[in-house]
Amino acid sequence: AEAAASQTPPEVQPMTTASWPTPARRPADSRLDCTKLAQVFAVTLPPWRTSLGPIVQQLLTLDPPD
């Protein structure tokens, strides 16, 4: 995991949504609505921003696949 984390990350090039071909039009704001999940299963998910840091840290500790 340390070796993967210490590698130079690839350069990311910005692009517009319009330049990415998709078979269907997508709304600009497409966050997942979890209302039905909460109503049916009584499950409440935390805000994604709250979970992002801990999940990234957990992923960095995993061994990369062979």
N, CA, C and O atoms as a printed pandas DataFrame, in Angstrom:
     atom_number atom_name residue_name chain_id  residue_number  x_coord  y_coord  z_coord
0              1         N          ALA        A               1    0.833   -1.187    0.000
1              2        CA          ALA        A               1    0.000    0.000    0.000
2              3         C          ALA        A               1    0.878    1.251    0.000
3              4         O          ALA        A               1    0.559    2.238   -0.662
4              5         N          GLU        A               2    1.988    1.204    0.747
5              6        CA          GLU        A               2    2.869    2.373    0.775
6              7         C          GLU        A               2    3.459    2.642   -0.601
7              8         O          GLU        A               2    3.584    3.796   -1.012
8              9         N          ALA        A               3    3.823    1.579   -1.312
9             10        CA          ALA        A               3    4.397    1.753   -2.644
10            11         C          ALA        A               3    3.391    2.398   -3.581
11            12         O          ALA        A               3    3.745    3.283   -4.360
12            13         N          ALA        A               4    2.153    1.969   -3.513
13            14        CA          ALA        A               4    1.119    2.546   -4.376
14            15         C          ALA        A               4    0.873    4.002   -4.023
15            16         O          ALA        A               4    0.667    4.828   -4.912
16            17         N          ALA        A               5    0.891    4.325   -2.747
17            18        CA          ALA        A               5    0.630    5.695   -2.314
18            19         C          ALA        A               5    1.798    6.619   -2.643
19            20         O          ALA        A               5    1.604    7.824   -2.799
20            21         N          SER        A               6    3.012    6.069   -2.751
21            22        CA          SER        A               6    4.174    6.913   -3.005
22            23         C          SER        A               6    4.449    7.118   -4.490
23            24         O          SER        A               6    5.320    7.914   -4.843
24            25         N          GLN        A               7    3.734    6.426   -5.364
25            26        CA          GLN        A               7    3.931    6.594   -6.796
26            27         C          GLN        A               7    3.411    7.955   -7.244
27            28         O          GLN        A               7    2.490    8.511   -6.646
28            29         N          THR        A               8    4.007    8.471   -8.287
29            30        CA          THR        A               8    3.552    9.741   -8.844
30            31         C          THR        A               8    2.179    9.530   -9.474
31            32         O          THR        A               8    2.014    8.661  -10.330
32            33         N          PRO        A               9    1.196   10.320   -9.054
33            34        CA          PRO        A               9   -0.140   10.135   -9.621
34            35         C          PRO        A               9   -0.174   10.557  -11.087
35            36         O          PRO        A               9    0.594   11.429  -11.495
36            37         N          PRO        A              10   -1.049    9.954  -11.879
37            38        CA          PRO        A              10   -1.144   10.349  -13.284
38            39         C          PRO        A              10   -1.684   11.773  -13.408
39            40         O          PRO        A              10   -2.419   12.247  -12.542
40            41         N          GLU        A              11   -1.315   12.435  -14.479
41            42        CA          GLU        A              11   -1.813   13.787  -14.715
42            43         C          GLU        A              11   -3.275   13.697  -15.141
43            44         O          GLU        A              11   -3.629   12.912  -16.021
44            45         N          VAL        A              12   -4.102   14.495  -14.518
45            46        CA          VAL        A              12   -5.529   14.501  -14.824
46            47         C          VAL        A              12   -5.833   15.708  -15.695
47            48         O          VAL        A              12   -5.505   16.842  -15.345
48            49         N          GLN        A              13   -6.459   15.453  -16.825
49            50        CA          GLN        A              13   -6.812   16.524  -17.748
50            51         C          GLN        A              13   -8.289   16.867  -17.581
51            52         O          GLN        A              13   -9.130   15.968  -17.583
52            53         N          PRO        A              14   -8.619   18.143  -17.438
53            54        CA          PRO        A              14  -10.031   18.510  -17.308
54            55         C          PRO        A              14  -10.777   18.286  -18.619
55            56         O          PRO        A              14  -10.209   18.388  -19.706
56            57         N          MET        A              15  -12.057   17.980  -18.487
57            58        CA          MET        A              15  -12.915   17.841  -19.661
58            59         C          MET        A              15  -14.337   18.225  -19.278
59            60         O          MET        A              15  -14.714   18.158  -18.108
60            61         N          THR        A              16  -15.098   18.615  -20.240
61            62        CA          THR        A              16  -16.483   18.986  -19.969
62            63         C          THR        A              16  -17.369   17.754  -20.059
63            64         O          THR        A              16  -17.011   16.769  -20.704
64            65         N          THR        A              17  -18.508   17.812  -19.422
65            66        CA          THR        A              17  -19.474   16.723  -19.513
66            67         C          THR        A              17  -19.920   16.538  -20.957
67            68         O          THR        A              17  -20.139   15.414  -21.408
68            69         N          ALA        A              18  -20.051   17.645  -21.676
69            70        CA          ALA        A              18  -20.506   17.581  -23.068
70            71         C          ALA        A              18  -19.529   16.815  -23.959
71            72         O          ALA        A              18  -19.943   16.247  -24.969
72            73         N          SER        A              19  -18.249   16.789  -23.608
73            74        CA          SER        A              19  -17.270   16.102  -24.447
74            75         C          SER        A              19  -17.187   14.599  -24.169
75            76         O          SER        A              19  -16.476   13.886  -24.876
76            77         N          TRP        A              20  -17.894   14.111  -23.164
77            78        CA          TRP        A              20  -17.881   12.686  -22.831
78            79         C          TRP        A              20  -19.132   12.035  -23.405
79            80         O          TRP        A              20  -20.243   12.394  -23.015
80            81         N          PRO        A              21  -18.975   11.081  -24.327
81            82        CA          PRO        A              21  -20.155   10.479  -24.958
82            83         C          PRO        A              21  -20.910    9.565  -23.992
83            84         O          PRO        A              21  -20.327    8.656  -23.401
84            85         N          THR        A              22  -22.181    9.810  -23.841
85            86        CA          THR        A              22  -23.032    8.949  -23.018
86            87         C          THR        A              22  -24.298    8.630  -23.800
87            88         O          THR        A              22  -24.780    9.467  -24.562
88            89         N          PRO        A              23  -24.841    7.432  -23.621
89            90        CA          PRO        A              23  -26.038    7.058  -24.365
90            91         C          PRO        A              23  -27.304    7.789  -23.907
91            92         O          PRO        A              23  -28.289    7.840  -24.645
92            93         N          ALA        A              24  -27.286    8.342  -22.721
93            94        CA          ALA        A              24  -28.486    9.016  -22.208
94            95         C          ALA        A              24  -28.102   10.366  -21.620
95            96         O          ALA        A              24  -26.989   10.548  -21.127
96            97         N          ARG        A              25  -29.022   11.296  -21.678
97            98        CA          ARG        A              25  -28.782   12.598  -21.051
98            99         C          ARG        A              25  -28.805   12.432  -19.541
99           100         O          ARG        A              25  -29.620   11.682  -19.005
100          101         N          ARG        A              26  -27.938   13.111  -18.879
101          102        CA          ARG        A              26  -27.856   13.045  -17.421
102          103         C          ARG        A              26  -28.144   14.419  -16.841
103          104         O          ARG        A              26  -27.735   15.432  -17.409
104          105         N          PRO        A              27  -28.848   14.462  -15.709
105          106        CA          PRO        A              27  -29.075   15.762  -15.073
106          107         C          PRO        A              27  -27.765   16.302  -14.498
107          108         O          PRO        A              27  -26.873   15.535  -14.136
108          109         N          ALA        A              28  -27.662   17.611  -14.420
109          110        CA          ALA        A              28  -26.448   18.230  -13.878
110          111         C          ALA        A              28  -26.245   17.859  -12.416
111          112         O          ALA        A              28  -25.107   17.690  -11.977
112          113         N          ASP        A              29  -27.317   17.732  -11.663
113          114        CA          ASP        A              29  -27.247   17.361  -10.247
114          115         C          ASP        A              29  -27.837   15.962  -10.113
115          116         O          ASP        A              29  -29.057   15.805  -10.059
116          117         N          SER        A              30  -26.984   14.955  -10.061
117          118        CA          SER        A              30  -27.471   13.576  -10.053
118          119         C          SER        A              30  -27.090   12.832   -8.773
119          120         O          SER        A              30  -26.755   11.648   -8.805
120          121         N          ARG        A              31  -27.148   13.545   -7.647
121          122        CA          ARG        A              31  -26.876   12.881   -6.372
122          123         C          ARG        A              31  -27.925   11.809   -6.110
123          124         O          ARG        A              31  -29.079   11.943   -6.515
124          125         N          LEU        A              32  -27.517   10.758   -5.436
125          126        CA          LEU        A              32  -28.414    9.655   -5.131
126          127         C          LEU        A              32  -29.405   10.060   -4.050
127          128         O          LEU        A              32  -29.015   10.511   -2.973
128          129         N          ASP        A              33  -30.683    9.898   -4.345
129          130        CA          ASP        A              33  -31.735   10.172   -3.367
130          131         C          ASP        A              33  -31.969    8.892   -2.565
131          132         O          ASP        A              33  -32.413    7.886   -3.118
132          133         N          CYS        A              34  -31.677    8.925   -1.287
133          134        CA          CYS        A              34  -31.784    7.741   -0.432
134          135         C          CYS        A              34  -33.068    7.734    0.391
135          136         O          CYS        A              34  -33.167    6.980    1.359
136          137         N          THR        A              35  -34.050    8.554    0.032
137          138        CA          THR        A              35  -35.293    8.652    0.788
138          139         C          THR        A              35  -35.998    7.308    0.877
139          140         O          THR        A              35  -36.413    6.896    1.960
140          141         N          LYS        A              36  -36.137    6.618   -0.256
141          142        CA          LYS        A              36  -36.848    5.335   -0.262
142          143         C          LYS        A              36  -36.093    4.288    0.563
143          144         O          LYS        A              36  -36.714    3.492    1.267
144          145         N          LEU        A              37  -34.790    4.285    0.484
145          146        CA          LEU        A              37  -33.976    3.368    1.284
146          147         C          LEU        A              37  -34.243    3.582    2.767
147          148         O          LEU        A              37  -34.405    2.621    3.520
148          149         N          ALA        A              38  -34.288    4.837    3.182
149          150        CA          ALA        A              38  -34.550    5.164    4.587
150          151         C          ALA        A              38  -35.954    4.754    4.997
151          152         O          ALA        A              38  -36.147    4.239    6.098
152          153         N          GLN        A              39  -36.939    4.972    4.129
153          154        CA          GLN        A              39  -38.323    4.636    4.457
154          155         C          GLN        A              39  -38.544    3.127    4.533
155          156         O          GLN        A              39  -39.188    2.641    5.463
156          157         N          VAL        A              40  -38.022    2.393    3.573
157          158        CA          VAL        A              40  -38.277    0.952    3.498
158          159         C          VAL        A              40  -37.433    0.165    4.493
159          160         O          VAL        A              40  -37.940   -0.750    5.142
160          161         N          PHE        A              41  -36.160    0.505    4.623
161          162        CA          PHE        A              41  -35.250   -0.298    5.439
162          163         C          PHE        A              41  -34.778    0.394    6.712
163          164         O          PHE        A              41  -33.994   -0.179    7.470
164          165         N          ALA        A              42  -35.238    1.605    6.956
165          166        CA          ALA        A              42  -34.832    2.374    8.137
166          167         C          ALA        A              42  -33.314    2.532    8.202
167          168         O          ALA        A              42  -32.710    2.451    9.271
168          169         N          VAL        A              43  -32.718    2.757    7.043
169          170        CA          VAL        A              43  -31.275    2.951    6.936
170          171         C          VAL        A              43  -31.020    4.416    6.613
171          172         O          VAL        A              43  -31.588    4.958    5.664
172          173         N          THR        A              44  -30.174    5.047    7.395
173          174        CA          THR        A              44  -29.809    6.433    7.138
174          175         C          THR        A              44  -28.319    6.491    6.836
175          176         O          THR        A              44  -27.496    6.095    7.660
176          177         N          LEU        A              45  -27.981    6.980    5.666
177          178        CA          LEU        A              45  -26.582    7.078    5.276
178          179         C          LEU        A              45  -26.017    8.432    5.688
179          180         O          LEU        A              45  -26.721    9.439    5.628
180          181         N          PRO        A              46  -24.744    8.467    6.108
181          182        CA          PRO        A              46  -24.134    9.757    6.451
182          183         C          PRO        A              46  -23.875   10.555    5.180
183          184         O          PRO        A              46  -23.833    9.984    4.090
184          185         N          PRO        A              47  -23.701   11.860    5.304
185          186        CA          PRO        A              47  -23.346   12.654    4.120
186          187         C          PRO        A              47  -22.037   12.124    3.517
187          188         O          PRO        A              47  -21.130   11.728    4.249
188          189         N          TRP        A              48  -21.944   12.119    2.198
189          190        CA          TRP        A              48  -20.774   11.531    1.547
190          191         C          TRP        A              48  -19.486   12.247    1.929
191          192         O          TRP        A              48  -18.435   11.613    2.020
192          193         N          ARG        A              49  -19.549   13.546    2.151
193          194        CA          ARG        A              49  -18.327   14.288    2.500
194          195         C          ARG        A              49  -17.766   13.833    3.850
195          196         O          ARG        A              49  -16.552   13.837    4.052
196          197         N          THR        A              50  -18.645   13.443    4.765
197          198        CA          THR        A              50  -18.219   12.964    6.077
198          199         C          THR        A              50  -17.473   11.638    5.955
199          200         O          THR        A              50  -16.533   11.380    6.706
200          201         N          SER        A              51  -17.892   10.804    5.014
201          202        CA          SER        A              51  -17.319    9.468    4.856
202          203         C          SER        A              51  -16.110    9.424    3.935
203          204         O          SER        A              51  -15.355    8.451    3.966
204          205         N          LEU        A              52  -15.908   10.439    3.128
205          206        CA          LEU        A              52  -14.862   10.399    2.109
206          207         C          LEU        A              52  -13.467   10.186    2.694
207          208         O          LEU        A              52  -12.749    9.290    2.250
208          209         N          GLY        A              53  -13.073   10.983    3.669
209          210        CA          GLY        A              53  -11.734   10.868    4.249
210          211         C          GLY        A              53  -11.444    9.488    4.817
211          212         O          GLY        A              53  -10.428    8.887    4.466
212          213         N          PRO        A              54  -12.316    8.961    5.697
213          214        CA          PRO        A              54  -12.068    7.626    6.239
214          215         C          PRO        A              54  -12.024    6.529    5.171
215          216         O          PRO        A              54  -11.232    5.593    5.285
216          217         N          ILE        A              55  -12.853    6.630    4.147
217          218        CA          ILE        A              55  -12.849    5.610    3.093
218          219         C          ILE        A              55  -11.555    5.671    2.289
219          220         O          ILE        A              55  -10.978    4.633    1.966
220          221         N          VAL        A              56  -11.099    6.864    1.966
221          222        CA          VAL        A              56   -9.841    7.003    1.226
222          223         C          VAL        A              56   -8.694    6.428    2.050
223          224         O          VAL        A              56   -7.847    5.716    1.511
224          225         N          GLN        A              57   -8.655    6.724    3.334
225          226        CA          GLN        A              57   -7.603    6.174    4.194
226          227         C          GLN        A              57   -7.663    4.650    4.224
227          228         O          GLN        A              57   -6.628    3.985    4.187
228          229         N          GLN        A              58   -8.860    4.104    4.290
229          230        CA          GLN        A              58   -9.017    2.647    4.298
230          231         C          GLN        A              58   -8.541    2.050    2.974
231          232         O          GLN        A              58   -7.867    1.020    2.970
232          233         N          LEU        A              59   -8.881    2.678    1.863
233          234        CA          LEU        A              59   -8.448    2.178    0.560
234          235         C          LEU        A              59   -6.934    2.232    0.412
235          236         O          LEU        A              59   -6.345    1.356   -0.221
236          237         N          LEU        A              60   -6.303    3.237    0.979
237          238        CA          LEU        A              60   -4.848    3.350    0.887
238          239         C          LEU        A              60   -4.126    2.258    1.666
239          240         O          LEU        A              60   -2.955    1.987    1.401
240          241         N          THR        A              61   -4.798    1.630    2.614
241          242        CA          THR        A              61   -4.163    0.562    3.389
242          243         C          THR        A              61   -4.322   -0.805    2.735
243          244         O          THR        A              61   -3.695   -1.769    3.174
244          245         N          LEU        A              62   -5.149   -0.910    1.691
245          246        CA          LEU        A              62   -5.355   -2.192    1.016
246          247         C          LEU        A              62   -4.170   -2.529    0.125
247          248         O          LEU        A              62   -3.526   -1.640   -0.431
248          249         N          ASP        A              63   -3.889   -3.814   -0.007
249          250        CA          ASP        A              63   -2.860   -4.256   -0.936
250          251         C          ASP        A              63   -3.436   -4.200   -2.346
251          252         O          ASP        A              63   -4.582   -4.597   -2.558
252          253         N          PRO        A              64   -2.657   -3.712   -3.317
253          254        CA          PRO        A              64   -3.168   -3.667   -4.690
254          255         C          PRO        A              64   -3.355   -5.078   -5.241
255          256         O          PRO        A              64   -2.631   -5.994   -4.851
256          257         N          PRO        A              65   -4.317   -5.263   -6.143
257          258        CA          PRO        A              65   -4.522   -6.600   -6.719
258          259         C          PRO        A              65   -3.335   -6.999   -7.591
259          260         O          PRO        A              65   -2.647   -6.141   -8.145
260          261         N          ASP        A              66   -3.105   -8.280   -7.706
261          262        CA          ASP        A              66   -1.989   -8.780   -8.538
262          263         C          ASP        A              66   -2.324   -8.715   -9.999
263          264         O          ASP        A              66   -1.506   -9.093  -10.837
